Amino acid sequence: MVYCRNTNGQYGKATIEGYYQKLSKAFVELTKQAFCTGDEDRSLKVDCANGIGALKLREMEHYFSQELSVQLFNDGTKGKLNHLCGADFVKSHQKPPQGMEMKSNERCCSFDGDADRIVYYYHDADGHFHLIDGDKIATLISSFLKELLLEIGESLNIGVVQTAYANGSSTRYLKEVMKVPVYCTKTGVKHLHHKAQEFDIGVYFEANGHGTVLFSKAAEKKIRELAKELEDKKRKAAEMLENVIDLFNQAAGDAISDMLVIEAILALKGLTVQQWDALYTDLPNRQLKVKVADRQLISTTDAERQAVTPPGLQEAINDLVKKYKLSRAFVRPSGTEDIVRVYAEADSQESADSLAYEVSVAVFQLAGGVGESPKPGL
């Protein structure tokens, strides 16, 4: 609403109703262009984390219910905010939220309590849980946008912004397969948002599912002009881009907006949740925490991927990483408490777990660990 007010209504009407109408209209226009066979069931289970997303989605769903049917769980009628549900719970525990029955290959997603993050997931036919996090969301969106730009023959520059927590497989896929430039910033949405503003089209998502896409004023103007000028297929691609611009919340990470974007892209590309998941395979990873006496002993550089102090810590991490295939690890101090966060990934879960444990021990020994020293398997 602030953005609408500050642009004198160019961004939209500064009312809740205005928000519902803008997003829904763009979604309906986009999905009209999907070549559905007619029997395609567009339904989605949504875990609302007992938060605000449930109230707003309930008010909004009738605007787009013919194109997408949403079934809400953890809608705040009982249960506590974010308790055993929500995007953070699903991502960190790698399992579905409480209170949601999942059939195999059903598309499901979770918001967090204030509805600025979203993750998707499903159970395969063997009952295995598959998480689709912010990295795969960014990959789906940026590949779709790139295809539309190629279709209209417009050389607008597109960039994807990630943090050090992005899975190595996603970075490789974007750079090598999609040929999309990828940039890394420090953790925290403000850092990603600022970097994304440097491109005609800046896609940013943290692995936790918080993100959006920003279009520069010039890119937006160009796309809207092309939607009027071009012919046939090119015009259709430009009109799709125009609707995509209206479907993104460019003011903030917004789970409802991101959900509608994802659902529109899956419908337009005729992708199932499994096909989306199969774009690339995540490298196994592990995150751990180490308690320290003073987190300020640790300082980092290179978008938090290298430790500068204490002396010897980065060298120790480098030596440990060499022992494992496809591996990397980094450490960063928490912004709020005296703990150090450790991230490790490698070619197998066993290796990722071992590497995370060994790096935790190095942190404990070199950066003033307190309490019990890290134990393997924790």
C-alpha positions in Angstrom: 0.0 0.0 0.0 2.9 2.4 0.7 4.3 1.6 -2.7 0.9 2.3 -4.3 0.6 5.6 -2.4 4.2 6.7 -3.2 3.7 6.1 -6.9 0.3 7.9 -7.0 -1.5 4.7 -7.8 0.7 3.6 -10.7 1.7 0.5 -8.9 -2.0 -0.2 -8.0 -4.8 0.9 -5.6 -3.6 1.4 -2.1 -6.3 -0.8 -0.6 -6.5 -4.5 0.4 -9.1 -4.9 -2.3 -6.8 -3.3 -4.8 -4.1 -5.8 -3.9 -6.4 -8.8 -4.3 -7.7 -7.5 -7.6 -4.3 -6.6 -9.1 -2.7 -10.0 -8.4 -5.8 -12.1 -9.2 -6.4 -10.3 -12.6 -2.8 -10.9 -13.6 -3.0 -14.6 -12.5 -6.3 -15.2 -14.4 -4.9 -13.5 -17.5 -1.8 -15.6 -17.4 -3.4 -19.0 -16.8 -6.0 -18.4 -19.6 -3.0 -18.9 -21.9 -2.2 -22.3 -20.5 -3.0 -25.1 -22.9 -4.9 -27.2 -20.4 -6.4 -30.5 -21.5 -9.5 -29.6 -19.5 -9.1 -32.4 -17.0 -6.0 -31.0 -15.5 -6.8 -30.6 -11.8 -5.3 -27.3 -10.6 -5.4 -27.7 -6.9 -3.0 -26.9 -4.1 -2.8 -27.6 -0.4 -1.5 -24.6 1.6 -0.2 -24.7 5.1 -0.7 -21.1 6.4 1.3 -21.6 9.6 -1.6 -20.4 11.7 -0.7 -16.9 10.5 -2.0 -13.9 8.6 -1.7 -15.7 5.2 -4.8 -17.8 6.1 -7.0 -14.7 6.7 -5.9 -12.9 3.5 -5.9 -16.0 1.3 -9.4 -16.9 2.5 -10.7 -13.4 1.5 -8.9 -13.5 -1.8 -9.5 -17.1 -3.1 -12.9 -16.4 -4.8 -11.1 -14.0 -7.2 -9.1 -16.9 -8.8 -10.9 -20.0 -7.6 -11.9 -21.1 -11.2 -8.2 -21.3 -12.2 -6.8 -22.7 -8.9 -8.5 -24.3 -6.0 -6.6 -23.9 -2.7 -7.2 -26.0 0.4 -6.0 -24.2 3.6 -4.5 -26.0 6.6 -3.3 -24.6 9.9 -5.6 -21.6 9.2 -5.5 -20.1 12.7 -8.8 -21.6 13.9 -6.7 -23.8 16.3 -3.0 -24.3 16.9 -0.3 -21.8 17.5 1.6 -19.5 15.1 4.4 -21.4 13.4 4.1 -24.3 15.9 5.0 -27.6 14.1 4.0 -26.0 10.8 5.1 -23.2 8.5 7.9 -22.8 5.9 10.7 -22.7 8.5 9.5 -25.9 10.2 9.1 -27.8 6.9 12.5 -26.7 5.6 14.5 -27.4 8.7 12.8 -30.7 9.6 12.4 -31.9 6.0 8.9 -33.1 6.7 5.3 -32.0 6.2 3.6 -29.7 8.7 1.3 -31.2 11.4 -2.3 -31.4 10.4 -1.9 -31.9 6.6 -2.7 -35.2 5.0 -0.6 -35.7 1.8 -1.4 -38.1 -1.0 1.5 -39.1 -3.3 2.6 -36.4 -5.8 0.1 -33.8 -4.5 1.4 -30.2 -4.7 1.7 -28.7 -1.3 3.2 -25.5 0.0 3.8 -23.7 3.3 3.9 -20.0 4.2 5.6 -18.7 7.3 3.6 -16.9 10.0 3.8 -13.4 8.4 3.4 -14.9 4.8 6.6 -13.5 3.3 8.2 -16.9 2.7 7.1 -20.0 0.8 8.4 -23.5 0.2 6.8 -26.3 -1.9 6.9 -30.1 -1.2 5.4 -33.4 -2.1 5.5 -37.1 -1.3 6.7 -39.4 -4.1 5.0 -42.7 -4.9 7.3 -44.5 -2.4 6.3 -42.0 0.4 9.6 -40.1 0.3 9.4 -36.4 1.2 10.7 -33.9 -1.4 11.3 -30.2 -0.5 11.4 -27.5 -3.2 13.0 -24.5 -1.5 13.8 -20.9 -2.5 16.6 -22.0 -4.8 14.3 -24.2 -7.0 11.7 -21.4 -6.9 14.3 -18.9 -8.2 15.4 -21.4 -10.9 11.8 -22.1 -12.1 11.0 -18.3 -12.3 14.3 -17.2 -13.9 14.2 -19.9 -16.6 10.6 -18.9 -17.4 11.5 -15.2 -17.7 14.5 -16.0 -19.8 12.4 -18.0 -22.2 9.9 -15.2 -22.6 12.7 -12.7 -23.2 14.2 -14.9 -25.9 10.8 -15.3 -27.5 10.3 -11.5 -27.8 14.0 -11.1 -28.9 14.7 -8.4 -26.3 18.1 -8.2 -24.7 17.1 -7.1 -21.2 19.6 -8.3 -18.6 18.4 -10.7 -16.0 20.4 -11.6 -12.9 19.7 -14.1 -10.1 20.8 -13.1 -6.6 21.5 -15.8 -4.0 23.3 -16.1 -0.6 26.0 -18.5 0.5 23.2 -20.9 1.7 22.1 -21.5 -1.9 22.6 -25.1 -2.8 25.6 -25.6 -5.1 23.6 -27.5 -7.6 21.2 -24.6 -8.1 24.1 -22.2 -8.8 25.7 -24.6 -11.2 22.4 -25.2 -13.0 21.6 -21.5 -13.4 25.1 -20.7 -14.7 25.9 -23.7 -16.8 22.5 -24.9 -18.1 20.3 -21.7 -18.1 23.3 -19.4 -18.8 21.9 -16.9 -16.3 24.4 -14.8 -14.3 24.3 -15.5 -10.6 25.5 -13.2 -7.8 26.1 -13.9 -4.2 25.4 -11.4 -1.3 25.5 -11.5 2.4 22.5 -13.2 4.2 19.5 -10.9 4.7 16.8 -9.8 2.3 18.0 -6.1 2.3 21.3 -7.2 0.7 19.6 -9.3 -1.9 17.0 -6.6 -2.7 19.7 -3.9 -3.3 21.7 -6.2 -5.6 18.6 -7.2 -7.6 17.9 -3.5 -8.3 21.0 -3.4 -10.4 19.4 -5.4 -13.3 16.6 -4.9 -15.8 15.1 -8.0 -14.2 16.5 -9.1 -10.8 15.4 -12.4 -9.3 16.2 -12.9 -5.6 15.3 -15.7 -3.3 16.9 -16.9 -0.1 17.0 -20.7 0.3 14.3 -20.3 3.0 11.8 -19.2 0.4 11.9 -15.4 1.0 12.1 -13.5 -2.3 10.6 -11.8 -5.3 11.5 -10.4 -8.7 12.2 -6.7 -9.4 11.7 -5.0 -12.8 13.5 -1.8 -13.5 11.3 1.2 -14.6 13.0 1.0 -18.1 12.4 -2.7 -18.5 8.8 -2.4 -17.4 8.2 0.5 -19.9 9.8 -1.5 -22.7 7.8 -4.6 -22.0 4.5 -2.7 -21.9 5.3 -1.0 -25.2 6.2 -4.4 -26.8 2.9 -5.9 -25.7 1.2 -3.3 -27.8 3.6 -3.3 -30.8 4.6 -6.9 -31.5 2.8 -9.4 -33.6 1.6 -13.0 -33.0 3.8 -15.2 -30.8 6.1 -12.4 -29.8 3.2 -10.3 -28.7 1.8 -13.1 -26.7 5.2 -13.5 -24.9 5.3 -9.7 -24.2 1.7 -9.8 -22.8 2.7 -12.7 -20.5 5.6 -10.7 -19.2 3.3 -7.8 -18.6 1.1 -9.9 -16.5 4.1 -11.4 -14.7 5.2 -7.9 -13.7 1.8 -7.3 -12.1 1.8 -10.6 -10.4 5.0 -10.0 -8.5 5.0 -8.0 -5.3 8.0 -5.8 -5.9 7.7 -4.1 -2.5 8.5 -7.2 -0.4 8.8 -10.9 -0.2 5.1 -12.1 -0.5 4.1 -15.8 -0.2 0.7 -15.3 -1.8 2.2 -13.4 -4.8 5.0 -16.0 -5.2 2.5 -18.9 -4.9 0.4 -17.5 -7.8 3.5 -16.9 -9.9 4.6 -20.5 -9.4 1.2 -21.9 -10.1 0.9 -19.9 -13.3 4.3 -21.0 -14.5 3.6 -24.7 -13.8 0.3 -24.4 -15.7 1.8 -22.6 -18.6 4.7 -25.0 -19.0 2.5 -28.0 -18.2 4.9 -29.1 -15.5 4.1 -31.5 -12.6 5.7 -30.9 -9.2 8.0 -33.9 -9.8 9.2 -32.5 -13.2 9.9 -29.2 -11.5 11.8 -30.9 -8.7 13.8 -32.9 -11.3 15.4 -29.8 -12.9 18.4 -30.6 -10.8 19.2 -32.6 -7.7 20.2 -30.8 -4.5 23.6 -31.6 -3.0 23.1 -33.1 0.5 23.8 -30.5 3.1 23.8 -30.0 6.9 23.5 -26.9 9.1 24.8 -26.8 12.7 25.2 -24.2 15.4 28.2 -23.8 17.8 27.9 -21.8 21.0 30.8 -19.4 21.5 31.8 -16.9 24.2 31.9 -14.0 21.8 30.6 -14.2 18.3 32.5 -11.0 17.3 35.7 -13.0 17.2 34.5 -14.3 13.9 34.5 -11.9 10.9 33.9 -12.9 7.3 34.4 -11.6 3.7 33.3 -12.7 0.2 29.6 -12.5 1.0 30.2 -14.5 4.2 31.8 -17.4 2.4 35.3 -16.9 3.8 36.3 -16.4 7.5 38.9 -13.7 8.0 39.3 -14.1 11.8 40.2 -15.9 14.0 43.5 -16.7 12.4 43.8 -20.3 11.1 40.0 -21.0 11.0 39.6 -20.6 7.2 42.7 -22.7 6.6 41.3 -25.4 8.8 38.0 -25.3 6.8 39.9 -25.4 3.5 41.8 -28.6 4.6 38.5 -30.3 5.8 36.7 -29.5 2.5 39.5 -31.1 0.5 38.6 -34.5 2.1 35.1 -34.7 0.5 33.8 -34.7 -3.1 31.7 -31.7 -4.4 32.0 -30.2 -1.0 32.1 -26.7 0.4 31.6 -25.2 3.9 31.4 -21.8 5.5 30.7 -20.4 9.0 29.1 -17.1 10.0 28.3 -15.5 13.3 24.6 -15.1 14.2 23.4 -11.5 14.1 21.6 -11.8 17.4 23.1 -14.4 19.8 26.6 -15.8 20.6 26.4 -18.8 18.2 28.2 -19.5 15.0 26.3 -21.1 12.2 28.0 -23.8 10.2 26.9 -24.9 6.7 28.3 -27.9 4.8 27.4 -29.7 1.6 29.0 -32.7 -0.2 28.2 -35.5 -2.6 26.5 -37.7 0.1 24.5 -36.9 3.3 27.0 -38.9 5.3 29.9 -36.7 3.9 27.9 -33.5 4.5 27.2 -34.5 8.1 30.9 -35.4 8.7 32.1 -32.2 7.2 29.6 -30.1 9.2 30.7 -31.9 12.4 34.4 -31.4 11.7 34.0 -27.8 10.8 32.0 -27.3 14.1 34.9 -28.8 16.1 37.3 -26.4 14.4 35.1 -23.5 15.3 34.8 -24.7 18.8 38.6 -25.0 19.2 39.6 -21.9 17.3 36.8 -19.4 18.1 36.2 -19.8 21.8 33.5 -22.5 22.0 31.6 -22.8 25.3 29.7 -25.7 26.9 30.0 -29.2 25.4 32.1 -29.7 22.4 30.2 -30.8 19.2 29.4 -34.5 19.0 29.2 -36.4 15.7 25.7 -37.2 14.6 24.1 -34.1 16.1 
